């Protein structure tokens, strides 16, 4: 599965935060400026919205992110998910999907 531009951007930001404590601190303090400095891209977020960066690198803690409630018509399923729903999937689905500013990210894909 090929990553979208948004997923690539997200991956680049997270990788840099893992590798560079100074960048991670800048990202937490001022996400838009830190992302622009790293990528040269200024993110345009809707009026009244903010970006909150939470450092979830403590491996002794399990983090739960409670996203905004999604309307069913706003959710787009992948081809694999559609096949499982339509084809009577008989196994256990253990996938986790994170809904982020950058869209849905299936960490098991």
Secondary structure, DSSP 4 states (H G I P E B T S, - for coil): -PPPHHHHHHHHHHHHHHH-HHHHHHHHH-HHHHHHHHHS------TT----------TT------PPPPPGGG----HHHHHHHHHT--S-----EEEETTEEEETT-
